[in-house]
Amino acid sequence: MLIQIEANYAQRIAFVVEIAARLHSYGTTAQRLEAAVRGLSAQLKLDCEPWSSPTGLILSFNDPSKPLGSSDTTRVVRLAPGENDLHKLSVADSVADAVTSGRMSIAQGHAALRALDQEPTRRARIMQVLSFGLAAAGLAGLWLLPWLDIAVAAITGLLIGLLDQCVQQHPVLKDSGEALSGLLAGAVVGIVAYAIAPLNLNTVIIAALVILLPGLALTNAINELSSQHWVSGTARLAGALTTVVKLAVGAIAAVTVMHMLGMEPQVRADRMPYVWMEWVWLLVASFAFTVSFKASRRDYPWVIAAAILGYLIARYAGASWGSPVSIFLSALTLTAAGNAFGRWVQRPGAIVRLPGTIMLVPGSASLRGLLTMVQQQDAVVGQSAMIAVANVLVAIVAGMLFGNILLPPRRNL
């Protein structure tokens, strides 16, 4: 550990701040980020007290080799809410390991991290757009929707993916991006249901919006609250609920305008009897979420396997013991598997944990409940939906907590 100790105090602080900011930007939850920053600081011979929220970081440093109070330094970093990026998270983790082990200098570490700031390639952007359509089709297929519904969900998902790319290129649209996506989904699905054939209206809209649903953010918020990170958890919960409201407002606005114009969408509640196709759609959805999480190509097998495993445990355990128990068992298994992956492969456990959890989170249930409550003007319907969402969240978080007890993690990420 000679290389990083030879670096001066300011250089070591700058490296920790950059690692912390990047972990935040790559979607790391407060408790894991703060633990990782403390561990890295200790290895770099620094004392650090980190504080994380979804929109920023406060990092207080001092040099333990100097008199108390003589080297106090505080960094305040304002950041946008992070987005999950498994590739960059893995690289940042490996760079931190290389610096603390002496295989890389702090200057080399900075250079390696800044190499991650390159603009996405055209191929990467196209794959992200395709992931919206594939995820929509996969989810619609898993819900056993008819072929027309699946096709409409997939096409609408592709359009939303294109809109998402446009929003990223024009920051002025960022605050209204979810509302515009909901508006687009409601308009496209509503027009098809009016002009071509009846559809499972709300279900197809939700499938088209699946990538934007904040189910993982809701789960992370409750997880942070259970870890006594109350400020971060409350802020993340508020952000997730706001996203649901924006999506619902956009979709309801589109359908309302159609009603005002006399264009009544035709609604049906059909399901496709070809249950064997579930396996195909499960693979499609798992691949789509792998692309959405921006995993490295070498991690595709791990990510796809984790997503499939999470779904299968919930699916078949649910048939025997009910939904809450099955979701608990799935979350417990995936958390323990992520910790095992971190221990033995020496890579972030999030590569297994996150994609496995994404098949369980209650994003679709929260949006469906809000849409139904507004459309039917029935608060009882909304209360029932919120109770269902709460049951899923409690089961997931309980599974994560007991998974960490079953196989404690050695790596914070």
N, C-alpha and C positions, 0 to 999 in steps of 0.2 A: 504493500500500500504506500510506496514511496512517492509515486507520481502525484497523487492528489494531495498528500500532506505538504509537499513542497510548494504547491500553489498557495498564493496568499489568501488572506481572510476574505477579501472582497470577491476574488475569483470563485472561491468555494460557495459563497452565498449566491452569486449570480447563477452558478450551475444548479443549485437546489431550487432557486426561484423558477428557472426555465423548465426544469423537470416537473415541478408542481403545476405550472401553468399548462403544460402539455398534457399531463394526466387529467387535469380538469377538462381541457378541451376535447379529450378523447372519451369523455363520458364516465369517468371514475366517480363513484359515490364518495360522500364526505368522509365516512369512517375509514374506508380503504385508502383514500388519498392521504389523509392526515397520518395514518399509520406508516404508509410508504415514505412520506416526507420525513417523519421522525427517524425512521430506520436509516435512510440515506444520509441525513444530517449527522447522525451519530457515527457513521462510518467515515464521514469527512471531517471528524473532530469538531463538530459544531453542536451547540445546543439550539434547538428550534422549537417554538410553540406555534403550530399552524392552526389556522381557522379557515374553514372552507364553507362557502355557500354556493348555490347554483349560478350566481352572477359575479363571483369574485373570491379573492384570497387575501388573507392577512397573515404574514409570516414574520415572527419576531425571533431574531438571532442574537446569540452572544458567543464569545470565544471562552470556553471553559478554562483555558490556560491563563486567562487574564483576570484581574480583580473584578469582582461582581459590579456590574453597572458601567464599567469603563469601555465596553465594546458593544453595547446594545445597538442593534440595527433592526429597523422594521421596514418591511416592504408591503405595500398595498397594491394589489393587481386587480384591475377591473376587467372582467371577462364575460363573454356571452355564454349562455348555457351550452354545455358540451354536447357533442353528438358521438355516438359509439363508432369507433374506428379501430377494429381489432388489429389491423396491420400496424398502424402507427403506435398503438399501445404496446405491442410486442417489441417494436424497434426501440421505443423509449425505455422500456424495461431492460432490454439487453444492453443499451448504452450505459444506463445507470450501473448495471452489474460490471461492465467493462471498466468504467472509471473507478469504482470503489475497489476493484480487485487489482488495479494498477496496470491492466492491459491497455488502457487508453488514457491519455492525458485529458485534463478538463477542456483544453482548447480543442482537442480532437473530438471530445464529446459534444461540445457546442456545434462543431461543424457537422457531425453526424445528425444531430437533431434538426439543424436548419436545412439539411438536405430533404427533410420531410415536407418542407413548405412549398415544394414545387406544385404548380397548377395541375389539376387532374388532366390526364390525357383524354383525347377524344374518345378512345375506346372505353376508358373508365366511366366517362359521362354517359355513353350509350348503354353500358351495362347497368348503371344506376337507373336509367329510364326503364330498361327492360325488367329490372327487379320489381318495379311498381306493378307492371302488367302481370308478371308471373306470380307475384304474391297474391294479387287479386284473384287470378284464375285458380291458384292452388287453394285459397281459403274457400272460394265459392264451391270448388269441387269437394272439399272436405265436408262442407255443409250439404252435399248431395243436391245441389241446385240443378235445374235442367240446363241443357246445352246452351240455349239462347242466353240464359242468365249468366252463365260462365263466360260466354263470348263478350257480352256487354260489360261485365265487370273487368275483364282483361283489357278491352279497348279503352274503357274509361280510366283504368289504372295507368295505362301508357300515356294518356293525355295529361293526367295529373303529374306523372313523372316529368313530362316536358315542361309543364307549368312550374314544377319545383326547380328545374334547372334555370328557368327564366327568373324566378324569384331570387335565386342565389346570385345571378348576374346583376340584379337591380335591387340594391339594399332598400330603396324606398318602398318596395313591395313586401319586405320581410314581415312587418307586423301584421299584414293582412293576408299572408300566404295561406294559412289554414282556412280562413273564411273563403278565399277565392277557390281553393281546392274543393271545399264542400259545395260551393255554388256550381262549379263545373260538374261535379259528380251528380248533384241533384238535377241539373239541367239535362245532361246527356241521358241518364237513366230514365228521367221523366219523359223526355221526348220519345225515346224508344218505346216505353210502355204506352204512350198515347198513340203513336203513329204506326207501330209495327205489330206488337203482340204484348199481352199481359206479362208482367214480371213480378218477382218477389221484391217489391220496390225498395223498402228500407234495407233488406238484407244485401241486395246488390250494391246499394250505395255504400254500405259499411265495408263490404269486401273491396270495393274500389279504393277506399280510403285507408286500407289496413296498415300500410307503411307509416302513415302519419298518426295513427292512433297512439295515445300516450300510455298504453298499458304498462310498459316497462318503467316509465317515469313514475306512475302511480305506485308500482311495487317498490321502486327505489326509495320513494318518499316515505312509505310506511316502514321500510327497512331502516332508514336513517332515524326516524322517530323512535323505533324500538331500540336503537343504539344510543339514545339520548343526544342525538344531534338535532335538537328541536328546531333551531332556526333554519338550518338547511332543509330538514324534512318538511317543515311547514311551507317554506318558499317553493320547494319542488312540487309539493302537493297542489299548491295554488296554481303554479304554472301548468301542471297537467290538467287540472279542471278547466283552466282558461282555454287550453287547446281543444278540449272536448266541446266547450261552448262555441268556440269559433267554427269548428267543423259543423256542428249542428245548425248554427245560425245560417251558414252558407247553404247547406242542403235544404233547410226549411224555406229559406228565401226563394230558392229556385222553384220549389214545388208550389209555393204560395203564388208566385207570379204566373205560373201556368194555370192555376185555378182562376185567377183574375182574368186571364185571357180566354177562359172557357176550354182549356186543354186539360181534360181530366185523365191522368194516367190510369191505365188498367192494372189492377193489383190482383195477384193470385198467391197461393201458398202451396205450390207444388214442390215435390222432391223427386230426385232421380233414383230409380230403384237399383242402379248398377253399383252395388256396394263395393265390388271388387276394384272399381276405379279409385277407391280411397287411397290405395297404395301409390298409384301414379301421382295423384294430387298431393299426397304427403311429400313425395320426393320433389315435386315442382316447388311447393311452398318452402321446403327446407333449403333448396338451392337459392331461391329468391331471397330468403333472409340472410343466407351466407353472403350474397353479393351486397345486400343492404347494409350489413355490418362491416363491409369493406375488409373482409378477412384476406390474409395472404393466400396465394394459390396453394402453398404447401399445407395450409391449415384447412382447406376445403373438406377433406374427409372427416377431420375432427368435428368441425362445425356442423356439417350435415348429419353426422351420426348423433351428435348431441341433441339437435332439434328433433330428429326422428325418435330418439329414446324418450325424450320428455313427453312427446305426444303419445307414444304407445303406452307408457306407464299410466298416464292419466286416462287414456281411452279404455284400457282393459281392466285396470283396477277400479275405475269408475263403474263399470258394469257389475262389479261384485260388491263394492263397499260405498258407492256414492261419490259425488263430485268432490266435496271438501277433502275426504280421506285420500282420494286418488291424486289430487293436486298436491297435497301435503307430501305424499310418498314420492311423487315425481320431483318436487323441489328439493326434498331431502337427498334423493339419489344424485341429482345433477350437481348440487352443492358439494357433496362428498366427492363426486367424480372430478369436479373442477379443482378441488383441493389436492386430490391425488395427482392430477395432471400437473399442477404447479410443483408438487414435491418431486416427482420422478422425471418429468420432462424438462423441468427448470424453465418453464414458460408461464405467462400469466394464465391463471385458472379461468379468467373471464372468457377465454377462447372456447371453453366447454360450458361454463356456467350460463353465460348470457344467451346463446342460441337455444339452449335447452329450456330456459325460462320463458323465452318469447312465445312459445306455443301454449303457455299457460295463462299469460297475463290477461286482465279483464278489460282491455281497451274497447273491444267490440261491444261488450255488455254495457259499458258506461255510455257509449254513444247511442246504442239501441234504446236504452232506457230514457235518455233525454229526448230523442226523436219521438218516441211513442208518447211520452208525457205531454209534449207540446202539441202533437197532432191530435191527441184525444182529449187534451185539457183535463187530465185526470192525475191528481197528485198521488193517488194510491198506486198507480202503475209505476210512477217514478220512484216511490219509496221501495216498492218490491225490487226494482232494478238495482237500486243502491244497496239494498241488503244483500242481493246476489253478488254484487261487486265486492262488498266488504268481506263476505265469506271467502271469496277467492283470494283476496289480498291477505287475509289472516292466514289462510292455509299455506300460501306461498312463503310468507315471511316466517311462519313457524317451521316450515320445512327447511328454510335456509339456516335458521338458528340451530336446529337440531342436527342439520348436516355438518355444520362447523364443529359441533360437539362430537359427532360420530367420527369425523376425521379432521382434526384441527389443521388449519392452513399454516404453511411455513412461509408463504409468500403473500404479501398484502394485496396484490392485484389478482 
